[in-house]
Amino acid sequence: MYGPGGFYLRPEGPGGHFRTSVHASGLFAEAVARLLCRVDTALGRPPRLDFVDVGAGRGELVTGVLAALPAEVATRVRAYAVERAARPADLDDPRIEWTGGVPDGVTGLLFANEWLDNVPVDVVEVDPSGVPRRVLVRADGTESLGDPATGPDARWLARWWPLSDEPGLRAEPGAPRDAAWAAAVGRLTRGLAVAVDYGHARGDRPAFGTLTGFREGRECRAVPDGTCDITAHVALDACAEAGAGVVDGAGAVVEGAAGVAPRLLTQRDALRGLGVRGSRPPLALASSNPVGYLRRLSGAGEAAELTATGGLGDFGWLVQPVGVGIGVPAGLFVDVTDDEEQ
Ligand SMILES: C[S@@+](CC[C@H](N)C(=O)[O-])C[C@H]1O[C@@H](n2cnc3c(N)ncnc32)[C@H](O)[C@@H]1O
């Protein structure tokens, strides 16, 4: 996907092949901008506020966030698009720094929408004698079973995705994603790191894994020939623990990188807490705030898509505060948008 001419390096970008929340509605970027403002307040309005979009695609989210910020905040923001693909030729906003890696010493909000599902993982399958083995795949998609899973993969499976000896069961050991997330969180000095992805939790893992390909808007076989997206759902609970760092004897996260535990929310709850509502606004708002009323009415359909059960609303938001004593979700994900709009 990332080699010469690979899927993610093509000019059309991921948006040419599938719709993320970012493409579904501008309401998503507005909600992230609102979250950035709340983080700014929690940080005491620092002279420099960073917004880091990890896995930035073609810069759609960072562009939308900058456009939605109040001027007073926008003037203090340093915006980074972290991406393996080159900067798009038509992205000429000088406020956006295009970079291949997360900058160090971030103070602000790091946001990774559908990034972790593209961090490569192995696939493991239980063989006929009950032994979990790595699945090997050729560029034409032909699969065979290789060596037994050992080392970090085996340790990760035992902790997060225990397999019985039933032949054919599959798992996707997520140690590389845990490490990627922990490294990204480690770049924050103060602020909030958020990873948004489709995921699963211990005790509810899919029996045969989730490895899938996408091309031109359709699901396809996950063939590693560079012509399609290859994705697998994310064990966000494992990433949460890795990003937090401090775990008690029973394996529960007790402290984040700076003394605040991470939280997992659904996108439905996170976006509702940021003022994205799928329902019609109250009629009383029409007289008290006619402009706000009309805006919310026209956005109700898009909001419904972003928060839909069985769709984007089921995505997980892994929220990791660093160095700030802000309650999560209390404070950051409480819907006070009526007050903000007035
Ligand atoms: C599914 S797309 C999501 C794009 C965008 N965030 C959105 O929501 O529309 C994943 C993006 O992450 C990028 N990516 C994957 N691994 C990366 C890495 N290690 N560093 C930077 N970008 C990465 C890919 O090139 C791709 O553009």
The ligand as a MOL file (V3000), in Angstrom:
LIG
                    3D

  0  0  0     0  0            999 V3000
M  V30 BEGIN CTAB
M  V30 COUNTS 27 29 0 0 0
M  V30 BEGIN ATOM
M  V30 1 C -8.1320 5.0970 5.8870 0
M  V30 2 S -7.1130 6.4540 5.4470 0 CHG=1
M  V30 3 C -7.8730 7.7390 6.4650 0
M  V30 4 C -7.6370 9.1370 5.9470 0
M  V30 5 C -8.2940 10.2470 6.7800 0
M  V30 6 N -7.8020 10.2590 8.1520 0
M  V30 7 C -9.7930 10.1280 6.7770 0
M  V30 8 O -10.3550 9.7980 7.8220 0
M  V30 9 O -10.4150 10.3710 5.7470 0 CHG=-1
M  V30 10 C -5.5930 6.1040 6.3060 0
M  V30 11 C -4.4850 7.0640 5.9850 0
M  V30 12 O -3.3990 6.8430 6.9020 0
M  V30 13 C -2.1870 6.9510 6.1950 0
M  V30 14 N -1.1680 6.2390 6.9700 0
M  V30 15 C -1.1230 4.9210 7.2660 0
M  V30 16 N -0.0490 4.6440 8.0310 0
M  V30 17 C 0.5920 5.8070 8.2320 0
M  V30 18 C 1.7670 6.1820 8.9550 0
M  V30 19 N 2.4810 5.2790 9.6210 0
M  V30 20 N 2.1190 7.4800 8.9660 0
M  V30 21 C 1.3990 8.3970 8.2970 0
M  V30 22 N 0.2730 8.1070 7.5920 0
M  V30 23 C -0.1240 6.8330 7.5680 0
M  V30 24 C -2.5030 6.3540 4.8360 0
M  V30 25 O -1.5760 6.7510 3.8450 0
M  V30 26 C -3.9190 6.9010 4.5870 0
M  V30 27 O -3.9040 8.1440 3.9400 0
M  V30 END ATOM
M  V30 BEGIN BOND
M  V30 1 1 1 2
M  V30 2 1 2 3
M  V30 3 1 2 10
M  V30 4 1 3 4
M  V30 5 1 4 5
M  V30 6 1 5 6
M  V30 7 1 5 7
M  V30 8 2 7 8
M  V30 9 1 7 9
M  V30 10 1 10 11
M  V30 11 1 11 12
M  V30 12 1 11 26
M  V30 13 1 12 13
M  V30 14 1 13 14
M  V30 15 1 13 24
M  V30 16 1 14 15
M  V30 17 1 14 23
M  V30 18 2 15 16
M  V30 19 1 16 17
M  V30 20 1 17 18
M  V30 21 2 17 23
M  V30 22 1 18 19
M  V30 23 2 18 20
M  V30 24 1 20 21
M  V30 25 2 21 22
M  V30 26 1 22 23
M  V30 27 1 24 25
M  V30 28 1 24 26
M  V30 29 1 26 27
M  V30 END BOND
M  V30 END CTAB
M  END
